[in-house]
Amino acid sequence: MIGAGLAGLSAATRLAGAGVDVHVLEASGTPGGRVATEHVDGFVVDRGFQVFNTGYPRAADLDLAALDLGFFERGAALRVDGRVHQFVDPRRRPTGLVGTVRAPLGSPREKAALAAYALRAGYAPVARLLRAPETTAEAALRSAGVGDATLERFVRPFLAGVVLEDELATSSRYVDLLWRSFVRGSTGLPAAGMRAIGEQLAGRLPPERLHLRTAVRAVGPGSVTTDDGRWTAGAVVVATDPATATALLPGVDAAAPREVTTHLHVLPRSPWPSPLLVLGQPGGRVVNTAVVSDAQPRYSPDGRALVSSSTLERTREADVREEIAAAHGISPGDLEHLTSVTVPGAQPAALPPLHLRRPVDLGDGLYVCGDHRDTPSIQGAMASGARAARAVLRALRPSEVSLPA
Ligand SMILES: Cc1cc2nc3c(=O)[nH]c(=O)nc-3n(C[C@H](O)[C@H](O)[C@H](O)COP(=O)(O)OP(=O)(O)OC[C@H]3O[C@@H](n4cnc5c(N)ncnc54)[C@H](O)[C@@H]3O)c2cc1C
């Protein structure tokens, strides 16, 4: 297995569980790949704003209780003409219904159209969602009756922060599946940071099977070359990021990478009464900003508030400080800059036509998995790893019952 991101770890843990002799070669010093966290001045800082959604089908593979998730409210806050409006899921917070109905997001009919779209994505069978004609997210939402105000003030900034593009050119099929997980689950942060997800999976492997700081330079049928020598194996699974996978495996291609820049600030205390994602303004550079320590208090060492704000274009902290402060209704001078990070290959684009479940078995004992094989998400990475493990097991142990999904 090459790569200890969530795809590689999902595949490796399944294969190890089935008794296969698995070794994972990982270039970096930690498992988890892009789902990474560091500590800065005692604060838990994820590499970019990332959240775990319990509505993902592959959440079933994790011990969620052990992750000790702290949750955001389902919905978002937005500011129109300086006033804050909360747009929350009334199924979870019935008292928020009044604010949601009054939010300046177009006519009641337009708001009802968004609710109907969400219910269809959340509860129609997946097969029916995937049978629907594919178009861009914007075209699909407009044809569902979602009007300009809802689209510009809520849907566009909300989705832009997830799919990392704000033209809503992303496949309507992917957005249907994403919306499904938002309807069915909650978004949260593990107490120890997002990296706890990869660490939990890695902890299921015998330690001597995970080889950190071991970069793979070349692969071939049954062989893997590192700086220290050559490994042989009955099956070689490339579970790297998309760019490395396409370099190691001629014939494998991946969609263009999306980039995101995230700025972290500290505030003496949170200006919000509950954990909410605050959406960026139409025409602004910040797509979303949130007091992440409201959702997960363990992100702060001392009760001060940790604010995470993301932009799709590469920005400097000074470029967006005022916009961040305005979103939270505070003075720019209140924000103490902690750190900033730009992640160039955050996720591959998911433009139509979306190739869900791209092949993972390349023949000759070579396999590939990663978010570029399914959807650009934690769910996509884990699902592709599960598929690769099943393919490997089918080849190595054709007589055995296949692994569960
Ligand atoms: C800033 C940011 C925010 C995100 N937010 C969310 C979110 O909120 N929700 C969500 O669902 N998804 C989110 N994603 C997407 C999600 O994190 C990824 O889709 C998923 O983690 C990809 O996992 P992977 O295993 O396919 O790839 P990776 O995580 O890239 O893992 C690949 C691994 O291979 C290793 N590797 C690379 N080259 C080599 C080599 N030559 N030899 C050995 N090892 C190698 C890498 O070091 C890495 O550990 C976000 C991503 C980013 C970056």
The ligand as a Tripos MOL2 file, in Angstrom:
@<TRIPOS>MOLECULE
LIG
   53    58     1     0     0
SMALL
NO_CHARGES

@<TRIPOS>ATOM
      1 C1         -8.0410   22.0010    3.3660 C.3       1 LIG1
      2 C2         -8.8810   20.8020    3.0950 C.ar      1 LIG1
      3 C3        -10.1870   20.7710    3.5500 C.ar      1 LIG1
      4 C4        -10.9700   19.6530    3.3190 C.ar      1 LIG1
      5 N1        -12.2050   19.6170    3.8700 N.ar      1 LIG1
      6 C5        -12.9150   18.4630    3.7850 C.ar      1 LIG1
      7 C6        -14.1060   18.3250    4.5210 C.ar      1 LIG1
      8 O1        -14.5020   19.2170    5.2690 O.2       1 LIG1
      9 N2        -14.8190   17.1710    4.3830 N.ar      1 LIG1
     10 C7        -14.3920   16.1730    3.5570 C.ar      1 LIG1
     11 O2        -15.0740   15.1550    3.4610 O.2       1 LIG1
     12 N3        -13.2440   16.2750    2.8680 N.ar      1 LIG1
     13 C8        -12.4970   17.3830    2.9690 C.ar      1 LIG1
     14 N4        -11.3220   17.5030    2.3020 N.ar      1 LIG1
     15 C9        -10.9540   16.4500    1.3450 C.3       1 LIG1
     16 C10       -10.3990   15.2110    2.0140 C.3       1 LIG1
     17 O3         -9.5200   15.5760    3.0530 O.3       1 LIG1
     18 C11        -9.6550   14.3730    0.9840 C.3       1 LIG1
     19 O4        -10.5450   14.1250   -0.0870 O.3       1 LIG1
     20 C12        -9.1840   13.0400    1.5210 C.3       1 LIG1
     21 O5         -8.5500   13.1840    2.7630 O.3       1 LIG1
     22 C13        -8.2190   12.4100    0.5140 C.3       1 LIG1
     23 O6         -7.6810   11.2210    1.0640 O.3       1 LIG1
     24 P1         -6.7520   10.2820    0.1730 P.3       1 LIG1
     25 O7         -6.3740    9.1310    1.0240 O.co2     1 LIG1
     26 O8         -7.4190   10.0030   -1.1130 O.co2     1 LIG1
     27 O9         -5.4670   11.1640   -0.2020 O.3       1 LIG1
     28 P2         -4.3670   11.8530    0.7360 P.3       1 LIG1
     29 O10        -4.9720   12.3220    1.9870 O.co2     1 LIG1
     30 O11        -3.6880   12.8490   -0.1340 O.co2     1 LIG1
     31 O12        -3.3640   10.6790    1.1060 O.3       1 LIG1
     32 C14        -2.3310   10.2840    0.2540 C.3       1 LIG1
     33 C15        -1.1280    9.8730    1.0900 C.3       1 LIG1
     34 O13        -0.1170    9.3910    0.2020 O.3       1 LIG1
     35 C16         1.1350    9.8720    0.6560 C.3       1 LIG1
     36 N5          2.0580    9.8740   -0.4910 N.ar      1 LIG1
     37 C17         2.0730   10.7160   -1.5490 C.ar      1 LIG1
     38 N6          3.0730   10.3910   -2.3850 N.ar      1 LIG1
     39 C18         3.6940    9.3340   -1.8510 C.ar      1 LIG1
     40 C19         4.8060    8.5350   -2.2630 C.ar      1 LIG1
     41 N7          5.4710    8.7780   -3.4020 N.pl3     1 LIG1
     42 N8          5.1900    7.5040   -1.4670 N.ar      1 LIG1
     43 C20         4.5220    7.2290   -0.3110 C.ar      1 LIG1
     44 N9          3.4750    7.9540    0.1250 N.ar      1 LIG1
     45 C21         3.0590    8.9850   -0.6440 C.ar      1 LIG1
     46 C22         0.8160   11.2660    1.1770 C.3       1 LIG1
     47 O14         1.8430   11.7130    2.0660 O.3       1 LIG1
     48 C23        -0.5190   11.0170    1.8670 C.3       1 LIG1
     49 O15        -0.3500   10.6420    3.2240 O.3       1 LIG1
     50 C24       -10.4760   18.5770    2.5420 C.ar      1 LIG1
     51 C25        -9.1720   18.6020    2.0770 C.ar      1 LIG1
     52 C26        -8.3720   19.6960    2.3770 C.ar      1 LIG1
     53 C27        -6.9340   19.6570    1.9680 C.3       1 LIG1
@<TRIPOS>BOND
     1     1     2 1
     2     2     3 ar
     3     2    52 ar
     4     3     4 ar
     5     4     5 ar
     6     4    50 ar
     7     5     6 ar
     8     6     7 ar
     9     6    13 1
    10     7     8 2
    11     7     9 ar
    12     9    10 ar
    13    10    11 2
    14    10    12 ar
    15    12    13 ar
    16    13    14 ar
    17    14    15 1
    18    14    50 ar
    19    15    16 1
    20    16    17 1
    21    16    18 1
    22    18    19 1
    23    18    20 1
    24    20    21 1
    25    20    22 1
    26    22    23 1
    27    23    24 1
    28    24    25 2
    29    24    26 1
    30    24    27 1
    31    27    28 1
    32    28    29 2
    33    28    30 1
    34    28    31 1
    35    31    32 1
    36    32    33 1
    37    33    34 1
    38    33    48 1
    39    34    35 1
    40    35    36 1
    41    35    46 1
    42    36    37 ar
    43    36    45 ar
    44    37    38 ar
    45    38    39 ar
    46    39    40 ar
    47    39    45 ar
    48    40    41 1
    49    40    42 ar
    50    42    43 ar
    51    43    44 ar
    52    44    45 ar
    53    46    47 1
    54    46    48 1
    55    48    49 1
    56    50    51 ar
    57    51    52 ar
    58    52    53 1
@<TRIPOS>SUBSTRUCTURE
     1 LIG1         1 GROUP 0 **** ****
